[in-house]
Amino acid sequence: MKNIKRVPLQSEIIEAIKQYIEQNNLKNGDKLPSQGQLVEMLGVSRSSLREAVKVLETKNIVETVNGKGIYVRNGSPNIIQAQIEFRKEKESILELLEARKILEREILHLVIQHATQEELDNIEKILNVVIEKYNNGDKQNNEDRQFHYAIYNSCHNRIMQQLILSINNLLSELWEFPLGMEEPFTDTIPLHKDLFECLRNRNLKKAITINEKIISMVIKEVKAAQ
C-alpha cells in the first residue's frame, strides 16, 4: 500500500484501502490491518482514516467491529461493482452541475435586476466572513453555502430558489458520498469576491462569466476524483 505523502482527500485514502483489498485478494470476513497500522502505512491522521472508513462502510465494502478491528464486508469482485456505481454517481453530479450552471445564469440576471442595497450589503457581509476564514485556513463551507443562498434569495423568484436549492442539497450529499470530499473546491473562493463586485456593479455579462468559471473549476475537480 502506497504512502500518501501529501495531506489527502478522503477519496485518496478510500482508493488506497480499496486497492489494498484487491491487491491482497481479501474476501468477505478477512481482517484489514489495524487503524494504527493503516495510519502508519498511509501516512495520514487517525481522524482522516476514520472518515474514510465511514464512507467505505456506507458502501458496504468494510465493517468496523468494536474492539476487534476493520473487516472486509464485500471482497474483490464487489469492489468492481462499487466502482461502477461510483462512476454512475459521478455522472449524476456532473449533470447536476450542468443544471446548476443553467439555473444560476438566470438567477444572476434576476439578482442584478431586483436585488436591493440591503440584500447586497448582506451578501457582502457573508462574503467577508468567507474570505477571512479562507485566508486564515479555516473551514468556510457553511459560510460559503450562506453566501450562495443569499444570492439566490435576492432573485425574488421563489420557484427559481426552490429549484436551485434542491440541486444544491443533492450536491451537498454527494460531495461526501461518494466523492469523500468534506470541504471541496476551496480554490474557487477567491473568485467569489469578483462575482460579488459584478453583482454590486450590475454587470451581468461578467457575473455570468465568473460564475461559470467557478462551476468549471468544480467540474474539473469532480472529473479528477477517483
C-alpha positions in Angstrom: 0.0 0.0 0.0 1.5 3.3 -1.1 2.2 6.1 1.4 0.2 9.2 0.7 2.8 11.9 1.0 0.6 15.0 0.9 -2.4 15.8 3.0 -5.0 13.5 1.4 -8.6 13.9 0.4 -10.8 11.2 1.7 -11.1 9.9 -1.8 -7.4 9.1 -1.9 -7.5 7.2 1.4 -10.6 5.3 0.2 -8.9 4.4 -3.1 -5.8 3.2 -1.3 -7.8 0.9 1.0 -9.8 -0.5 -1.9 -6.6 -1.2 -3.8 -5.2 -2.9 -0.8 -8.3 -5.2 -0.6 -8.0 -6.0 -4.3 -4.2 -6.5 -4.4 -4.3 -8.8 -1.4 -7.4 -10.6 -2.8 -9.2 -10.2 0.5 -12.6 -11.8 0.9 -15.7 -11.3 3.0 -14.7 -11.6 6.6 -11.0 -11.0 6.1 -9.4 -8.5 8.5 -7.7 -5.4 7.4 -4.6 -4.0 9.2 -5.4 -2.2 12.5 -6.2 1.5 12.4 -2.7 2.2 13.8 -1.1 0.2 11.1 -3.2 1.8 8.4 -2.3 5.3 9.7 1.4 4.4 9.5 1.1 2.7 6.1 -0.8 5.6 4.5 0.9 8.4 6.4 -2.5 10.0 7.4 -4.1 11.1 10.6 -6.5 8.9 12.6 -9.4 11.3 12.1 -8.9 11.3 8.3 -8.7 7.5 8.3 -11.9 7.2 10.4 -13.8 9.4 8.0 -12.7 7.4 5.0 -13.7 4.1 6.7 -17.1 5.6 7.4 -17.5 6.2 3.7 -16.5 2.6 2.9 -18.9 1.4 5.5 -21.8 3.2 3.7 -20.8 1.4 0.5 -20.8 -2.0 2.3 -17.1 -2.5 1.5 -15.9 -2.8 5.1 -17.3 -3.2 8.5 -15.9 -2.0 11.8 -16.3 -4.3 14.8 -15.8 -2.6 18.1 -12.8 -4.0 19.9 -11.8 -6.2 17.1 -11.0 -4.1 14.0 -12.0 -3.5 10.4 -13.2 -6.3 8.3 -13.9 -6.7 4.6 -17.6 -6.9 4.1 -17.5 -7.5 0.3 -14.4 -8.8 -1.3 -12.6 -8.0 -4.6 -15.4 -8.9 -7.1 -17.8 -6.4 -5.4 -15.2 -3.7 -5.4 -15.6 -3.6 -9.2 -19.3 -3.2 -8.8 -18.7 -0.4 -6.3 -16.5 1.4 -8.8 -19.3 1.1 -11.5 -21.8 2.6 -9.0 -19.3 5.4 -8.2 -19.0 6.3 -11.9 -22.7 6.5 -12.2 -23.0 8.7 -9.2 -20.2 10.9 -10.5 -22.1 11.3 -13.8 -25.1 12.4 -11.8 -23.0 15.0 -10.0 -21.8 16.4 -13.4 -25.3 16.5 -14.7 -26.5 18.4 -11.5 -23.6 20.9 -12.0 -24.7 21.5 -15.6 -28.2 22.1 -14.4 -26.9 24.4 -11.7 -24.9 26.4 -14.3 -28.0 27.0 -16.4 -30.2 27.9 -13.5 -27.7 30.2 -11.9 -27.3 32.1 -15.2 -31.0 33.1 -15.0 -30.8 33.7 -11.2 -27.9 36.2 -11.7 -30.0 38.0 -14.3 -32.8 38.3 -11.8 -30.5 39.3 -8.9 -29.0 42.2 -11.0 -32.5 43.3 -11.9 -34.1 43.1 -8.4 -31.5 42.9 -5.6 -31.9 45.7 -3.1 -29.0 47.5 -1.5 -29.8 45.9 1.8 -29.6 42.4 0.2 -26.3 43.3 -1.5 -24.9 44.5 1.9 -25.9 41.2 3.4 -24.2 39.2 0.7 -21.0 41.3 1.2 -21.1 40.8 4.9 -21.3 37.0 4.5 -18.6 37.2 1.8 -16.2 39.0 4.2 -16.5 36.1 6.7 -15.9 33.5 3.9 -12.7 35.4 2.8 -11.5 35.9 6.3 -11.8 32.2 7.1 -10.2 31.2 3.8 -7.2 33.5 4.5 -6.9 32.0 7.9 -7.0 28.5 6.6 -10.3 27.8 8.5 -13.2 25.8 7.2 -15.7 28.1 5.4 -18.2 25.6 3.8 -21.2 26.7 5.9 -20.5 30.4 5.2 -19.9 29.7 1.5 -23.3 28.0 1.4 -24.8 31.0 3.1 -23.2 33.3 0.5 -24.8 31.4 -2.4 -28.1 31.2 -0.6 -28.1 35.0 0.0 -27.6 35.5 -3.8 -30.5 33.1 -4.6 -32.8 34.9 -2.1 -32.0 38.2 -3.9 -33.5 37.0 -7.2 -37.1 37.4 -5.8 -38.4 34.3 -7.6 -39.5 31.6 -5.2 -39.7 28.9 -7.9 -36.1 29.5 -9.0 -35.0 29.5 -5.4 -36.6 26.1 -4.8 -35.2 24.6 -7.9 -31.6 25.7 -7.2 -31.8 24.7 -3.5 -33.0 21.2 -4.5 -30.0 20.8 -6.8 -27.5 22.1 -4.2 -29.0 19.9 -1.4 -28.3 16.9 -3.6 -24.8 18.1 -4.4 -24.1 18.6 -0.7 -24.9 15.0 0.0 -22.8 13.7 -3.0 -19.7 15.8 -2.2 -19.0 13.4 0.8 -20.7 10.3 -0.6 -19.3 9.0 -2.9 -16.6 11.7 -3.5 -15.5 11.7 0.1 -14.9 15.5 0.0 -15.7 17.1 3.3 -15.0 20.6 2.1 -14.5 20.7 -1.6 -13.4 23.4 -4.0 -11.8 26.0 -1.8 -9.8 27.1 -4.8 -12.9 28.8 -6.1 -13.3 31.1 -3.0 -11.1 34.0 -4.3 -13.5 34.3 -7.3 -16.4 34.8 -5.0 -15.2 38.4 -4.4 -15.1 39.1 -8.1 -18.6 37.7 -8.5 -19.9 39.9 -5.8 -18.3 43.0 -7.4 -20.1 42.2 -10.6 -23.4 42.0 -8.8 -22.8 45.2 -7.0 -21.9 46.9 -10.3 -24.9 45.3 -12.1 -22.5 43.8 -14.6 -24.5 40.7 -15.8 -22.1 39.5 -18.6 -19.1 39.5 -16.3 -21.0 37.9 -13.4 -22.1 35.0 -15.6 -18.5 34.6 -16.9 -17.1 34.4 -13.4 -19.8 32.1 -12.1 -19.3 29.7 -15.0 -15.6 29.7 -14.3 -16.3 28.7 -10.7 -18.5 25.9 -11.9 -16.0 24.8 -14.5 -13.3 24.5 -11.7 -15.7 22.4 -9.7 -16.5 20.1 -12.7 -12.8 19.7 -13.3 -12.2 18.6 -9.8 -15.1 16.2 -9.8 -13.9 14.6 -13.0 -10.4 14.1 -11.4 -11.9 12.3 -8.4 -11.1 8.6 -8.2 
